[in-house]
Structures are given as C-alpha cells and as structure tokens.
Amino acid sequence: MRKDSRKPVRKEDNDQHKINAKITAREIRLVVEGEEPQVLTLSAALQLAEEQDMDLVEISPNAVPPVCKIMDYRKFLYNQKRKQKELKAKQSKVILKEIRFGPNTDDHDFQFKLTHARKFLEEGSKVKAYVFFRGRTIVFKDRGEILLLKFVQELADLGTLEQMPKLEGKRMIVMINPKKK
C-alpha cells in the first residue's frame, strides 16, 4: 500500500488496472519473477506488497483467480508511456503532395511540375498527380491519360505507380509511391 508521503495515483490511471485495495477478488494468483505463481488470499498478497513498499497490481482480471503482480505502479505507468512515445516517434508519417495538370499542359509546364515531383519523391512523400478537366475539355480524356502515363514514366527511377490513371468525376488521378532506399 502507498504511504501518505507519496503522490496519490490519479483517477485516470486507475481505469487501466486495479491496484491495492481496489482489487475485489478474495483469492489472487501472485506472479513473482523467477518463482512459480502462487495462489494467495488478497490480504496476504497486500501484506507482501506493503512489506516491499510496492503496489499490488491486477494484471489479468478475467483469469480465475485474477493474476496480480507486485511492482511500483508509478514506474510501470511511466515506462508504458515512454514505450508508447518511442513507438510513435518511430512511425513514419506519409505526406501526400498533389500536382495538377490540365489536358493541354505544355512541355515547359510539364517539365516544371516534373522537377517538383522529383523533389517530393526524394523527400519520401507520396505524389498524387491529376488532370483536371474543366468544361468541355472532358472530351480529351485520352490526352489526360497519355500525359499522366508520360509523367509516371519520367518518375519511374524514383517512384512506383500505385494505380493506373482513373477518372473520378472531372479528375483523372494517378498515385506514385516513393521507392524504398
């Protein structure tokens, strides 16, 4: 059990695990590292935890009898949060960059947008290129598809095609993933 000199356990932490007096079972299975698990009464387990100046924490409440462990609960929560933070830091966030074309895009504009797409792919971003058909330009679907396929072909050394050009409403879209280094 905790002494009064220590900081009390916050209510939000209590929702995760039952500790000390919050455990309701009469008998528990106490797991101690390096020893066989043993079934004890709750009062005996609480007394053992108090002798070691630690907390009795219910690890598996659904087991019969519930499994408990003697540990420093605050340290346990701290380590858990730290591990979650490390995992979150290791995750790579996928950034999506968009490049817009018209069906009648000139070569200079195409090259200009191509250099931007190269830079995005080198940074590790995903590129979404699309041809936007405005008004009656929708009749030039084949030009848009040719333009996107040429664009993908130019970027073949840096990225891989996720899906073939597909028409969604007034947009013909193609997705390019960066190649793994």
TIVO-2410 file (N, C-alpha, C; in nm, 3 decimals):
# residues 181
REC num residu      c1      c2      c3 atome chaine
REC   1      M   0.084  -0.118   0.000     N      A
REC   1      M   0.000   0.000   0.000    CA      A
REC   1      M   0.088   0.124   0.000     C      A
REC   2      R   0.035   0.228  -0.057     N      A
REC   2      R   0.109   0.353  -0.065    CA      A
REC   2      R   0.108   0.426   0.069     C      A
REC   3      K   0.218   0.490   0.099     N      A
REC   3      K   0.224   0.573   0.219    CA      A
REC   3      K   0.175   0.712   0.181     C      A
REC   4      D   0.134   0.789   0.279     N      A
REC   4      D   0.078   0.922   0.255    CA      A
REC   4      D   0.180   1.019   0.197     C      A
REC   5      S   0.309   0.993   0.218     N      A
REC   5      S   0.412   1.085   0.171    CA      A
REC   5      S   0.425   1.083   0.019     C      A
REC   6      R   0.381   0.974  -0.045     N      A
REC   6      R   0.391   0.965  -0.190    CA      A
REC   6      R   0.273   1.034  -0.258     C      A
REC   7      K   0.294   1.064  -0.385     N      A
REC   7      K   0.188   1.125  -0.464    CA      A
REC   7      K   0.077   1.022  -0.486     C      A
REC   8      P  -0.049   1.058  -0.469     N      A
REC   8      P  -0.156   0.961  -0.493    CA      A
REC   8      P  -0.168   0.928  -0.642     C      A
REC   9      V  -0.217   0.809  -0.671     N      A
REC   9      V  -0.237   0.766  -0.808    CA      A
REC   9      V  -0.357   0.841  -0.863     C      A
REC  10      R  -0.341   0.899  -0.983     N      A
REC  10      R  -0.451   0.976  -1.044    CA      A
REC  10      R  -0.564   0.883  -1.085     C      A
REC  11      K  -0.685   0.938  -1.092     N      A
REC  11      K  -0.803   0.860  -1.125    CA      A
REC  11      K  -0.793   0.800  -1.265     C      A
REC  12      E  -0.739   0.877  -1.362     N      A
REC  12      E  -0.729   0.827  -1.500    CA      A
REC  12      E  -0.639   0.704  -1.509     C      A
REC  13      D  -0.539   0.695  -1.423     N      A
REC  13      D  -0.450   0.579  -1.422    CA      A
REC  13      D  -0.521   0.457  -1.365     C      A
REC  14      N  -0.613   0.481  -1.272     N      A
REC  14      N  -0.683   0.373  -1.206    CA      A
REC  14      N  -0.774   0.296  -1.301     C      A
REC  15      D  -0.818   0.359  -1.409     N      A
REC  15      D  -0.908   0.293  -1.503    CA      A
REC  15      D  -0.840   0.177  -1.574     C      A
REC  16      Q  -0.709   0.182  -1.590     N      A
REC  16      Q  -0.637   0.078  -1.663    CA      A
REC  16      Q  -0.625  -0.050  -1.581     C      A
REC  17      H  -0.582  -0.039  -1.458     N      A
REC  17      H  -0.556  -0.155  -1.372    CA      A
REC  17      H  -0.613  -0.129  -1.233     C      A
REC  18      K  -0.655  -0.237  -1.168     N      A
REC  18      K  -0.695  -0.225  -1.027    CA      A
REC  18      K  -0.569  -0.243  -0.944     C      A
REC  19      I  -0.553  -0.156  -0.843     N      A
REC  19      I  -0.435  -0.167  -0.756    CA      A
REC  19      I  -0.478  -0.172  -0.610     C      A
REC  20      N  -0.398  -0.238  -0.530     N      A
REC  20      N  -0.413  -0.248  -0.385    CA      A
REC  20      N  -0.556  -0.274  -0.340     C      A
REC  21      A  -0.617  -0.180  -0.269     N      A
REC  21      A  -0.750  -0.200  -0.210    CA      A
REC  21      A  -0.861  -0.204  -0.315     C      A
REC  22      K  -0.836  -0.164  -0.435     N      A
REC  22      K  -0.937  -0.164  -0.541    CA      A
REC  22      K  -0.963  -0.305  -0.595     C      A
REC  23      I  -0.873  -0.399  -0.567     N      A
REC  23      I  -0.890  -0.537  -0.614    CA      A
REC  23      I  -1.001  -0.601  -0.531     C      A
REC  24      T  -1.098  -0.664  -0.599     N      A
REC  24      T  -1.217  -0.715  -0.529    CA      A
REC  24      T  -1.215  -0.866  -0.506     C      A
REC  25      A  -1.129  -0.939  -0.574     N      A
REC  25      A  -1.128  -1.086  -0.562    CA      A
REC  25      A  -1.080  -1.129  -0.423     C      A
REC  26      R  -1.130  -1.242  -0.376     N      A
REC  26      R  -1.086  -1.294  -0.246    CA      A
REC  26      R  -0.950  -1.359  -0.256     C      A
REC  27      E  -0.930  -1.437  -0.363     N      A
REC  27      E  -0.802  -1.503  -0.386    CA      A
REC  27      E  -0.743  -1.452  -0.516     C      A
REC  28      I  -0.611  -1.443  -0.519     N      A
REC  28      I  -0.541  -1.399  -0.641    CA      A
REC  28      I  -0.424  -1.492  -0.668     C      A
REC  29      R  -0.381  -1.492  -0.794     N      A
REC  29      R  -0.261  -1.568  -0.832    CA      A
REC  29      R  -0.149  -1.465  -0.841     C      A
REC  30      L  -0.051  -1.476  -0.751     N      A
REC  30      L   0.059  -1.380  -0.746    CA      A
REC  30      L   0.174  -1.430  -0.833     C      A
REC  31      V   0.214  -1.346  -0.928     N      A
REC  31      V   0.325  -1.380  -1.017    CA      A
REC  31      V   0.447  -1.300  -0.973     C      A
REC  32      V   0.553  -1.372  -0.940     N      A
REC  32      V   0.679  -1.309  -0.899    CA      A
REC  32      V   0.786  -1.360  -0.995     C      A
REC  33      E   0.868  -1.269  -1.047     N      A
REC  33      E   0.971  -1.307  -1.144    CA      A
REC  33      E   1.069  -1.407  -1.082     C      A
REC  34      G   1.097  -1.513  -1.156     N      A
REC  34      G   1.192  -1.615  -1.111    CA      A
REC  34      G   1.131  -1.718  -1.017     C      A
REC  35      E   1.003  -1.707  -0.987     N      A
REC  35      E   0.937  -1.802  -0.898    CA      A
REC  35      E   0.810  -1.855  -0.963     C      A
REC  36      E   0.758  -1.965  -0.907     N      A
REC  36      E   0.632  -2.022  -0.953    CA      A
REC  36      E   0.517  -1.930  -0.910     C      A
REC  37      P   0.414  -1.914  -0.993     N      A
REC  37      P   0.296  -1.837  -0.948    CA      A
REC  37      P   0.229  -1.910  -0.831     C      A
REC  38      Q   0.182  -1.833  -0.735     N      A
REC  38      Q   0.119  -1.894  -0.618    CA      A
REC  38      Q  -0.016  -1.828  -0.590     C      A
REC  39      V  -0.111  -1.909  -0.545     N      A
REC  39      V  -0.244  -1.857  -0.512    CA      A
REC  39      V  -0.244  -1.817  -0.365     C      A
REC  40      L  -0.281  -1.690  -0.341     N      A
REC  40      L  -0.284  -1.635  -0.205    CA      A
REC  40      L  -0.416  -1.565  -0.181     C      A
REC  41      T  -0.444  -1.539  -0.055     N      A
REC  41      T  -0.560  -1.455  -0.024    CA      A
REC  41      T  -0.519  -1.311  -0.053     C      A
REC  42      L  -0.618  -1.229  -0.076     N      A
REC  42      L  -0.590  -1.089  -0.109    CA      A
REC  42      L  -0.516  -1.019   0.005     C      A
REC  43      S  -0.556  -1.046   0.128     N      A
REC  43      S  -0.492  -0.979   0.243    CA      A
REC  43      S  -0.344  -1.019   0.254     C      A
REC  44      A  -0.312  -1.146   0.229     N      A
REC  44      A  -0.172  -1.191   0.237    CA      A
REC  44      A  -0.088  -1.125   0.127     C      A
REC  45      A  -0.145  -1.115   0.009     N      A
REC  45      A  -0.073  -1.052  -0.103    CA      A
REC  45      A  -0.052  -0.903  -0.077     C      A
REC  46      L  -0.154  -0.836  -0.022     N      A
REC  46      L  -0.141  -0.693   0.011    CA      A
REC  46      L  -0.034  -0.672   0.119     C      A
REC  47      Q  -0.027  -0.764   0.211     N      A
REC  47      Q   0.074  -0.755   0.318    CA      A
REC  47      Q   0.215  -0.770   0.259     C      A
REC  48      L   0.231  -0.867   0.166     N      A
REC  48      L   0.361  -0.885   0.100    CA      A
REC  48      L   0.401  -0.758   0.024     C      A
REC  49      A   0.306  -0.698  -0.045     N      A
REC  49      A   0.334  -0.576  -0.121    CA      A
REC  49      A   0.373  -0.462  -0.028     C      A
REC  50      E   0.302  -0.452   0.084     N      A
REC  50      E   0.331  -0.346   0.180    CA      A
REC  50      E   0.470  -0.363   0.240     C      A
REC  51      E   0.511  -0.488   0.268     N      A
REC  51      E   0.645  -0.514   0.322    CA      A
REC  51      E   0.754  -0.469   0.225     C      A
REC  52      Q   0.728  -0.485   0.096     N      A
REC  52      Q   0.826  -0.446  -0.005    CA      A
REC  52      Q   0.812  -0.299  -0.045     C      A
REC  53      D   0.715  -0.229   0.014     N      A
REC  53      D   0.686  -0.089  -0.018    CA      A
REC  53      D   0.654  -0.073  -0.167     C      A
REC  54      M   0.574  -0.165  -0.217     N      A
REC  54      M   0.531  -0.165  -0.358    CA      A
REC  54      M   0.380  -0.174  -0.364     C      A
REC  55      D   0.327  -0.180  -0.486     N      A
REC  55      D   0.183  -0.192  -0.508    CA      A
REC  55      D   0.149  -0.330  -0.559     C      A
REC  56      L   0.029  -0.377  -0.526     N      A
REC  56      L  -0.024  -0.500  -0.581    CA      A
REC  56      L  -0.112  -0.458  -0.698     C      A
REC  57      V  -0.076  -0.502  -0.819     N      A
REC  57      V  -0.145  -0.459  -0.940    CA      A
REC  57      V  -0.210  -0.579  -1.006     C      A
REC  58      E  -0.338  -0.567  -1.040     N      A
REC  58      E  -0.411  -0.673  -1.108    CA      A
REC  58      E  -0.378  -0.666  -1.257     C      A
REC  59      I  -0.309  -0.769  -1.306     N      A
REC  59      I  -0.264  -0.772  -1.445    CA      A
REC  59      I  -0.371  -0.832  -1.536     C      A
REC  60      S  -0.425  -0.946  -1.496     N      A
REC  60      S  -0.526  -1.015  -1.578    CA      A
REC  60      S  -0.653  -1.038  -1.495     C      A
REC  61      P  -0.750  -0.947  -1.503     N      A
REC  61      P  -0.869  -0.958  -1.419    CA      A
REC  61      P  -0.964  -1.070  -1.460     C      A
REC  62      N  -0.957  -1.117  -1.585     N      A
REC  62      N  -1.051  -1.218  -1.634    CA      A
REC  62      N  -1.011  -1.360  -1.598     C      A
REC  63      A  -0.888  -1.381  -1.554     N      A
REC  63      A  -0.842  -1.515  -1.518    CA      A
REC  63      A  -0.908  -1.557  -1.386     C      A
REC  64      V  -0.912  -1.688  -1.363     N      A
REC  64      V  -0.967  -1.739  -1.237    CA      A
REC  64      V  -0.857  -1.815  -1.164     C      A
REC  65      P  -0.807  -1.775  -1.051     N      A
REC  65      P  -0.827  -1.644  -0.989    CA      A
REC  65      P  -0.751  -1.535  -1.065     C      A
REC  66      P  -0.785  -1.406  -1.045     N      A
REC  66      P  -0.718  -1.296  -1.117    CA      A
REC  66      P  -0.567  -1.296  -1.091     C      A
REC  67      V  -0.491  -1.263  -1.195     N      A
REC  67      V  -0.344  -1.262  -1.184    CA      A
REC  67      V  -0.299  -1.124  -1.138     C      A
REC  68      C  -0.213  -1.119  -1.037     N      A
REC  68      C  -0.162  -0.993  -0.983    CA      A
REC  68      C  -0.010  -0.999  -0.976     C      A
REC  69      K   0.048  -0.881  -0.968     N      A
REC  69      K   0.193  -0.871  -0.962    CA      A
REC  69      K   0.230  -0.759  -0.865     C      A
REC  70      I   0.340  -0.776  -0.793     N      A
REC  70      I   0.387  -0.672  -0.702    CA      A
REC  70      I   0.490  -0.588  -0.778     C      A
REC  71      M   0.461  -0.457  -0.787     N      A
REC  71      M   0.550  -0.366  -0.861    CA      A
REC  71      M   0.528  -0.223  -0.816     C      A
REC  72      D   0.617  -0.135  -0.858     N      A
REC  72      D   0.600   0.008  -0.835    CA      A
REC  72      D   0.509   0.058  -0.949     C      A
REC  73      Y   0.383   0.085  -0.918     N      A
REC  73      Y   0.283   0.116  -1.020    CA      A
REC  73      Y   0.317   0.243  -1.098     C      A
REC  74      R   0.367   0.345  -1.029     N      A
REC  74      R   0.403   0.470  -1.097    CA      A
REC  74      R   0.514   0.448  -1.201     C      A
REC  75      K   0.614   0.370  -1.162     N      A
REC  75      K   0.725   0.339  -1.252    CA      A
REC  75      K   0.673   0.259  -1.372     C      A
REC  76      F   0.582   0.166  -1.346     N      A
REC  76      F   0.522   0.085  -1.451    CA      A
REC  76      F   0.449   0.174  -1.552     C      A
REC  77      L   0.368   0.268  -1.503     N      A
REC  77      L   0.295   0.360  -1.593    CA      A
REC  77      L   0.391   0.448  -1.671     C      A
REC  78      Y   0.495   0.496  -1.604     N      A
REC  78      Y   0.595   0.581  -1.669    CA      A
REC  78      Y   0.661   0.506  -1.784     C      A
REC  79      N   0.703   0.382  -1.759     N      A
REC  79      N   0.768   0.301  -1.862    CA      A
REC  79      N   0.673   0.273  -1.979     C      A
REC  80      Q   0.546   0.249  -1.947     N      A
REC  80      Q   0.447   0.224  -2.052    CA      A
REC  80      Q   0.431   0.346  -2.143     C      A
REC  81      K   0.420   0.463  -2.082     N      A
REC  81      K   0.405   0.586  -2.161    CA      A
REC  81      K   0.529   0.613  -2.245     C      A
REC  82      R   0.646   0.586  -2.188     N      A
REC  82      R   0.771   0.608  -2.260    CA      A
REC  82      R   0.780   0.517  -2.383     C      A
REC  83      K   0.739   0.390  -2.366     N      A
REC  83      K   0.741   0.296  -2.479    CA      A
REC  83      K   0.645   0.341  -2.588     C      A
REC  84      Q   0.526   0.387  -2.550     N      A
REC  84      Q   0.430   0.435  -2.648    CA      A
REC  84      Q   0.484   0.556  -2.723     C      A
REC  85      K   0.552   0.644  -2.652     N      A
REC  85      K   0.610   0.764  -2.714    CA      A
REC  85      K   0.719   0.725  -2.813     C      A
REC  86      E   0.803   0.627  -2.777     N      A
REC  86      E   0.908   0.581  -2.867    CA      A
REC  86      E   0.849   0.519  -2.993     C      A
REC  87      L   0.745   0.438  -2.977     N      A
REC  87      L   0.679   0.377  -3.093    CA      A
REC  87      L   0.620   0.484  -3.185     C      A
REC  88      K   0.561   0.586  -3.124     N      A
REC  88      K   0.502   0.694  -3.203    CA      A
REC  88      K   0.610   0.770  -3.279     C      A
REC  89      A   0.726   0.790  -3.218     N      A
REC  89      A   0.835   0.862  -3.283    CA      A
REC  89      A   0.893   0.783  -3.400     C      A
REC  90      K   0.891   0.649  -3.389     N      A
REC  90      K   0.946   0.565  -3.495    CA      A
REC  90      K   0.855   0.555  -3.615     C      A
REC  91      Q   0.725   0.584  -3.597     N      A
REC  91      Q   0.631   0.573  -3.708    CA      A
REC  91      Q   0.663   0.680  -3.811     C      A
REC  92      S   0.656   0.640  -3.938     N      A
REC  92      S   0.680   0.737  -4.044    CA      A
REC  92      S   0.545   0.790  -4.091     C      A
REC  93      K   0.535   0.920  -4.097     N      A
REC  93      K   0.412   0.982  -4.140    CA      A
REC  93      K   0.417   1.001  -4.292     C      A
REC  94      V   0.314   0.951  -4.359     N      A
REC  94      V   0.309   0.961  -4.505    CA      A
REC  94      V   0.253   1.097  -4.543     C      A
REC  95      I   0.331   1.172  -4.618     N      A
REC  95      I   0.290   1.304  -4.663    CA      A
REC  95      I   0.248   1.292  -4.809     C      A
REC  96      L   0.132   1.346  -4.841     N      A
REC  96      L   0.079   1.340  -4.976    CA      A
REC  96      L   0.091   1.477  -5.041     C      A
REC  97      K   0.160   1.483  -5.154     N      A
REC  97      K   0.174   1.608  -5.231    CA      A
REC  97      K   0.094   1.594  -5.360     C      A
REC  98      E   0.025   1.700  -5.398     N      A
REC  98      E  -0.058   1.696  -5.518    CA      A
REC  98      E   0.003   1.783  -5.628     C      A
REC  99      I  -0.008   1.733  -5.751     N      A
REC  99      I   0.035   1.809  -5.868    CA      A
REC  99      I  -0.080   1.808  -5.967     C      A
REC 100      R  -0.118   1.927  -6.013     N      A
REC 100      R  -0.234   1.941  -6.100    CA      A
REC 100      R  -0.192   1.977  -6.242     C      A
REC 101      F  -0.253   1.909  -6.336     N      A
REC 101      F  -0.232   1.937  -6.478    CA      A
REC 101      F  -0.366   1.971  -6.542     C      A
REC 102      G  -0.359   2.034  -6.659     N      A
REC 102      G  -0.475   2.048  -6.746    CA      A
REC 102      G  -0.454   1.954  -6.863     C      A
REC 103      P  -0.557   1.922  -6.939     N      A
REC 103      P  -0.538   1.829  -7.052    CA      A
REC 103      P  -0.448   1.884  -7.160     C      A
REC 104      N  -0.432   2.017  -7.166     N      A
REC 104      N  -0.350   2.081  -7.270    CA      A
REC 104      N  -0.222   2.140  -7.211     C      A
REC 105      T  -0.163   2.077  -7.112     N      A
REC 105      T  -0.041   2.127  -7.047    CA      A
REC 105      T   0.076   2.122  -7.144     C      A
REC 106      D   0.150   2.234  -7.153     N      A
REC 106      D   0.266   2.244  -7.243    CA      A
REC 106      D   0.386   2.169  -7.187     C      A
REC 107      D   0.489   2.150  -7.271     N      A
REC 107      D   0.610   2.078  -7.230    CA      A
REC 107      D   0.684   2.149  -7.117     C      A
REC 108      H   0.693   2.283  -7.125     N      A
REC 108      H   0.767   2.357  -7.022    CA      A
REC 108      H   0.699   2.340  -6.886     C      A
REC 109      D   0.567   2.355  -6.882     N      A
REC 109      D   0.493   2.338  -6.758    CA      A
REC 109      D   0.507   2.194  -6.706     C      A
REC 110      F   0.504   2.100  -6.799     N      A
REC 110      F   0.518   1.959  -6.763    CA      A
REC 110      F   0.654   1.936  -6.697     C      A
REC 111      Q   0.762   1.989  -6.756     N      A
REC 111      Q   0.896   1.973  -6.701    CA      A
REC 111      Q   0.909   2.041  -6.563     C      A
REC 112      F   0.846   2.158  -6.550     N      A
REC 112      F   0.849   2.232  -6.424    CA      A
REC 112      F   0.784   2.150  -6.313     C      A
REC 113      K   0.668   2.092  -6.342     N      A
REC 113      K   0.597   2.013  -6.243    CA      A
REC 113      K   0.668   1.879  -6.218     C      A
REC 114      L   0.737   1.830  -6.318     N      A
REC 114      L   0.813   1.706  -6.305    CA      A
REC 114      L   0.928   1.724  -6.205     C      A
REC 115      T   0.997   1.839  -6.210     N      A
REC 115      T   1.107   1.864  -6.116    CA      A
REC 115      T   1.054   1.872  -5.973     C      A
REC 116      H   0.936   1.933  -5.956     N      A
REC 116      H   0.876   1.938  -5.822    CA      A
REC 116      H   0.842   1.798  -5.773     C      A
REC 117      A   0.785   1.716  -5.861     N      A
REC 117      A   0.750   1.579  -5.823    CA      A
REC 117      A   0.875   1.500  -5.786     C      A
REC 118      R   0.985   1.519  -5.859     N      A
REC 118      R   1.111   1.452  -5.826    CA      A
REC 118      R   1.156   1.489  -5.684     C      A
REC 119      K   1.148   1.619  -5.655     N      A
REC 119      K   1.189   1.666  -5.522    CA      A
REC 119      K   1.101   1.603  -5.413     C      A
REC 120      F   0.971   1.596  -5.437     N      A
REC 120      F   0.878   1.537  -5.339    CA      A
REC 120      F   0.911   1.390  -5.316     C      A
REC 121      L   0.935   1.316  -5.422     N      A
REC 121      L   0.965   1.173  -5.410    CA      A
REC 121      L   1.098   1.150  -5.339     C      A
REC 122      E   1.196   1.236  -5.365     N      A
REC 122      E   1.326   1.223  -5.297    CA      A
REC 122      E   1.312   1.247  -5.148     C      A
REC 123      E   1.219   1.336  -5.108     N      A
REC 123      E   1.193   1.363  -4.966    CA      A
REC 123      E   1.120   1.248  -4.899     C      A
REC 124      G   1.062   1.158  -4.981     N      A
REC 124      G   0.988   1.045  -4.926    CA      A
REC 124      G   0.838   1.067  -4.922     C      A
REC 125      S   0.791   1.171  -4.988     N      A
REC 125      S   0.648   1.198  -4.992    CA      A
REC 125      S   0.581   1.121  -5.105     C      A
REC 126      K   0.453   1.095  -5.086     N      A
REC 126      K   0.371   1.030  -5.188    CA      A
REC 126      K   0.321   1.140  -5.282     C      A
REC 127      V   0.313   1.113  -5.411     N      A
REC 127      V   0.269   1.214  -5.507    CA      A
REC 127      V   0.138   1.171  -5.571     C      A
REC 128      K   0.042   1.263  -5.569     N      A
REC 128      K  -0.086   1.242  -5.636    CA      A
REC 128      K  -0.091   1.342  -5.751     C      A
REC 129      A  -0.083   1.290  -5.873     N      A
REC 129      A  -0.090   1.377  -5.991    CA      A
REC 129      A  -0.227   1.360  -6.054     C      A
REC 130      Y  -0.285   1.472  -6.095     N      A
REC 130      Y  -0.417   1.461  -6.158    CA      A
REC 130      Y  -0.433   1.564  -6.269     C      A
REC 131      V  -0.513   1.524  -6.367     N      A
REC 131      V  -0.551   1.614  -6.476    CA      A
REC 131      V  -0.693   1.658  -6.445     C      A
REC 132      F  -0.714   1.790  -6.438     N      A
REC 132      F  -0.846   1.843  -6.409    CA      A
REC 132      F  -0.911   1.886  -6.540     C      A
REC 133      F  -1.026   1.828  -6.568     N      A
REC 133      F  -1.098   1.861  -6.691    CA      A
REC 133      F  -1.204   1.965  -6.658     C      A
REC 134      R  -1.189   2.083  -6.721     N      A
REC 134      R  -1.282   2.193  -6.696    CA      A
REC 134      R  -1.373   2.209  -6.818     C      A
REC 135      G  -1.503   2.212  -6.792     N      A
REC 135      G  -1.599   2.235  -6.901    CA      A
REC 135      G  -1.597   2.126  -7.005     C      A
REC 136      R  -1.576   2.167  -7.131     N      A
REC 136      R  -1.581   2.072  -7.243    CA      A
REC 136      R  -1.450   1.998  -7.265     C      A
REC 137      T  -1.349   2.027  -7.185     N      A
REC 137      T  -1.221   1.957  -7.203    CA      A
REC 137      T  -1.231   1.810  -7.164     C      A
REC 138      I  -1.345   1.769  -7.108     N      A
REC 138      I  -1.364   1.629  -7.069    CA      A
REC 138      I  -1.356   1.536  -7.190     C      A
REC 139      V  -1.375   1.591  -7.311     N      A
REC 139      V  -1.365   1.509  -7.432    CA      A
REC 139      V  -1.221   1.468  -7.460     C      A
REC 140      F  -1.124   1.531  -7.394     N      A
REC 140      F  -0.982   1.498  -7.416    CA      A
REC 140      F  -0.929   1.403  -7.308     C      A
REC 141      K  -1.010   1.305  -7.269     N      A
REC 141      K  -0.968   1.208  -7.166    CA      A
REC 141      K  -0.842   1.135  -7.207     C      A
REC 142      D  -0.832   1.101  -7.336     N      A
REC 142      D  -0.713   1.028  -7.383    CA      A
REC 142      D  -0.587   1.111  -7.368     C      A
REC 143      R  -0.595   1.243  -7.392     N      A
REC 143      R  -0.478   1.331  -7.374    CA      A
REC 143      R  -0.435   1.332  -7.226     C      A
REC 144      G  -0.533   1.339  -7.138     N      A
REC 144      G  -0.502   1.338  -6.994    CA      A
REC 144      G  -0.435   1.209  -6.952     C      A
REC 145      E  -0.484   1.097  -7.002     N      A
REC 145      E  -0.425   0.968  -6.967    CA      A
REC 145      E  -0.283   0.956  -7.020     C      A
REC 146      I  -0.261   1.000  -7.143     N      A
REC 146      I  -0.126   0.998  -7.203    CA      A
REC 146      I  -0.032   1.085  -7.121     C      A
REC 147      L  -0.079   1.204  -7.082     N      A
REC 147      L   0.001   1.297  -7.003    CA      A
REC 147      L   0.043   1.233  -6.869     C      A
REC 148      L  -0.051   1.169  -6.801     N      A
REC 148      L  -0.021   1.107  -6.672    CA      A
REC 148      L   0.073   0.987  -6.687     C      A
REC 149      L   0.052   0.908  -6.791     N      A
REC 149      L   0.140   0.792  -6.813    CA      A
REC 149      L   0.282   0.837  -6.845     C      A
REC 150      K   0.294   0.946  -6.921     N      A
REC 150      K   0.427   1.003  -6.952    CA      A
REC 150      K   0.492   1.052  -6.822     C      A
REC 151      F   0.413   1.116  -6.737     N      A
REC 151      F   0.460   1.167  -6.609    CA      A
REC 151      F   0.514   1.054  -6.522     C      A
REC 152      V   0.438   0.945  -6.514     N      A
REC 152      V   0.478   0.828  -6.434    CA      A
REC 152      V   0.606   0.766  -6.491     C      A
REC 153      Q   0.614   0.761  -6.624     N      A
REC 153      Q   0.732   0.702  -6.690    CA      A
REC 153      Q   0.857   0.783  -6.659     C      A
REC 154      E   0.844   0.915  -6.656     N      A
REC 154      E   0.958   1.002  -6.626    CA      A
REC 154      E   1.006   0.983  -6.481     C      A
REC 155      L   0.912   0.948  -6.392     N      A
REC 155      L   0.946   0.933  -6.250    CA      A
REC 155      L   0.974   0.789  -6.210     C      A
REC 156      A   0.984   0.698  -6.307     N      A
REC 156      A   0.999   0.555  -6.279    CA      A
REC 156      A   1.124   0.524  -6.196     C      A
REC 157      D   1.230   0.606  -6.208     N      A
REC 157      D   1.353   0.581  -6.132    CA      A
REC 157      D   1.337   0.616  -5.983     C      A
REC 158      L   1.244   0.706  -5.949     N      A
REC 158      L   1.226   0.749  -5.810    CA      A
REC 158      L   1.102   0.692  -5.742     C      A
REC 159      G   1.002   0.657  -5.820     N      A
REC 159      G   0.877   0.611  -5.760    CA      A
REC 159      G   0.811   0.499  -5.836     C      A
REC 160      T   0.717   0.433  -5.769     N      A
REC 160      T   0.642   0.324  -5.832    CA      A
REC 160      T   0.496   0.364  -5.841     C      A
REC 161      L   0.433   0.320  -5.947     N      A
REC 161      L   0.293   0.350  -5.972    CA      A
REC 161      L   0.205   0.269  -5.878     C      A
REC 162      E   0.116   0.335  -5.805     N      A
REC 162      E   0.026   0.266  -5.713    CA      A
REC 162      E  -0.098   0.216  -5.786     C      A
REC 163      Q  -0.152   0.299  -5.875     N      A
REC 163      Q  -0.268   0.260  -5.953    CA      A
REC 163      Q  -0.264   0.329  -6.089     C      A
REC 164      M  -0.320   0.264  -6.187     N      A
REC 164      M  -0.326   0.322  -6.322    CA      A
REC 164      M  -0.416   0.445  -6.319     C      A
REC 165      P  -0.400   0.536  -6.418     N      A
REC 165      P  -0.485   0.655  -6.420    CA      A
REC 165      P  -0.633   0.617  -6.420     C      A
REC 166      K  -0.709   0.682  -6.330     N      A
REC 166      K  -0.851   0.650  -6.323    CA      A
REC 166      K  -0.930   0.780  -6.311     C      A
REC 167      L  -1.041   0.785  -6.379     N      A
REC 167      L  -1.124   0.904  -6.385    CA      A
REC 167      L  -1.222   0.905  -6.268     C      A
REC 168      E  -1.218   1.012  -6.189     N      A
REC 168      E  -1.311   1.030  -6.078    CA      A
REC 168      E  -1.375   1.167  -6.096     C      A
REC 169      G  -1.495   1.169  -6.148     N      A
REC 169      G  -1.563   1.296  -6.173    CA      A
REC 169      G  -1.493   1.372  -6.283     C      A
REC 170      K  -1.443   1.491  -6.251     N      A
REC 170      K  -1.372   1.573  -6.350    CA      A
REC 170      K  -1.221   1.559  -6.339     C      A
REC 171      R  -1.175   1.465  -6.259     N      A
REC 171      R  -1.031   1.446  -6.238    CA      A
REC 171      R  -0.989   1.307  -6.284     C      A
REC 172      M  -0.873   1.301  -6.350     N      A
REC 172      M  -0.810   1.172  -6.379    CA      A
REC 172      M  -0.688   1.166  -6.288     C      A
REC 173      I  -0.687   1.068  -6.198     N      A
REC 173      I  -0.588   1.064  -6.088    CA      A
REC 173      I  -0.491   0.947  -6.104     C      A
REC 174      V  -0.365   0.973  -6.065     N      A
REC 174      V  -0.264   0.868  -6.058    CA      A
REC 174      V  -0.184   0.891  -5.928     C      A
REC 175      M  -0.151   0.781  -5.858     N      A
REC 175      M  -0.075   0.790  -5.732    CA      A
REC 175      M   0.062   0.727  -5.753     C      A
REC 176      I   0.166   0.794  -5.700     N      A
REC 176      I   0.303   0.745  -5.713    CA      A
REC 176      I   0.364   0.739  -5.573     C      A
REC 177      N   0.413   0.618  -5.537     N      A
REC 177      N   0.479   0.597  -5.408    CA      A
REC 177      N   0.631   0.610  -5.426     C      A
REC 178      P   0.701   0.669  -5.328     N      A
REC 178      P   0.846   0.676  -5.337    CA      A
REC 178      P   0.906   0.536  -5.322     C      A
REC 179      K   1.017   0.510  -5.394     N      A
REC 179      K   1.085   0.382  -5.380    CA      A
REC 179      K   1.161   0.379  -5.249     C      A
REC 180      K   1.165   0.262  -5.186     N      A
REC 180      K   1.238   0.246  -5.060    CA      A
REC 180      K   1.387   0.257  -5.088     C      A
REC 181      K   1.457   0.323  -4.993     N      A
REC 181      K   1.601   0.342  -5.011    CA      A
REC 181      K   1.677   0.225  -4.958     C      A
***
